Amino acid sequence: MASAAADTPFLPRDFVSRLHAARAAAGVPLACAESGGRAHPVNGLWPVSLRLDLRHALVEEGMRKIDRWTARHGVARATWATEPVDPFFNANAPEDLAEAERLVALHGDL
C-alpha cells in the first residue's frame, strides 16, 4: 500500500515505482521518500502483511513515531532531487498554497 501526505501537491509521477525499486534493492519490506536530506516517512510504501504488527504498535504500545516502527522491519529511502521544486513541498497554510501556485506558474506542470 502506498501512502502520501495530503499536503504534498507535487507528488512525483514515479512515486510508487521508485519506492518499490528502493525497497527491492535494499531487500527490506518498507520504503519512504527522501528529498533535500530529509526523510518523509508518511510518504511511503507499506506491505499489507505488516498490518497486524502496525496495529499492535499503535494500539498496544501507544507508538506514535512512525520512524520507530519502520526501523523494526527495515526501511529503504528513495531519494528525489529538490530542483527545480521539492516534490515533497508542504502546503499547510495560505502562503504555502500561494507559493505552490507560483512554482506551477514558473515551472509548468509539476
N, C-alpha and C positions, 0 to 999 in steps of 0.2 A: 504494500500500500504506500502511495506517495502522499506526503503532506506538505503544504506550503502556507506560510503566514499570509493572512488576508490583506496585510498592508504592504505587500511587495508587488507594485504594479508592473515591474519589468521582468517578471519571472522568465527565465530563458526557455526557448523552444526545445532545447536539448536537455532540459532539466532531468527527466526520468532516465533517459539513455545514459547520460554521464554519471548519474548516481549509481546506476546499475553496473556500469563498467568499473567504477572505482571500487565498489564492494567486491566484485568478482576478482579484480586484480589483486586486492588485498586478502582475499579469502576469508572475509568476515561477513556477517549477515546484515549489517546496517551501514548506511551511508548518509552523510549530511553535506550540505553545501558549505562552501568557504569562499570568501572574497575579501580582498584587502587585508589578509592576515587574520580575519575574524571568522570563526565558525558560526554558522546559522543552524543550530540544531533542530529547530522546528521544521526547517526545510529539508526533508529527508525521505529516505526510502526504508520501509519497515516490513519485515516478513510477518505475515499474519500468524505464523506459527509461534511467535513470541507473545501473543496477546495475553495469555494467562499469566505469564511472568510479569508483564507490564501491569496488569490489573493488581496482582499481588503487591508489587512495589508501590502502587498508588494507594490502594485501599488498606492493606495490612501494615505496610511500612510507613505510610504517610510521605513517601518520597515526592518531592515537587521539583527537583532539579533533574531535567532530562539527561544532562551530561553524566550524572552519576549512574543512571540506569544503562545508558548506551555503553559505558565503559565496561560493564559486566560482560557484555556479549561481543564487543569489538565493533568499532565504527570506523569506516574509511571516510576520507574527505575528498569531495570532488571540488576542484578549485576553478573559479571563474575570474577573469580579469575585471577590473573596475573601470576601465576606459573603453569606450567613451562614457559609459554610465555603469555604475554598480548595479548589477541585475537584482541585488537584494536590498536596494534602496527602500527605506521605510517611509511610508506616507501616513503619519499619525496625526497630523494637525493641518489646519487650513493652509498654513505657509508651506508645508511639505507638499501638499497637493498642487499648489501654485508652482513650486519648484519642479515637480514631475511634469506638469504641463509645459513648462519652459524647456525642459530637457527633450520632450517629444517634439516640440516645435523646432528645436535646434538640431536634433539628430534623426528625425523621422520616425518611422515605425520601429519601436524598440520591442 
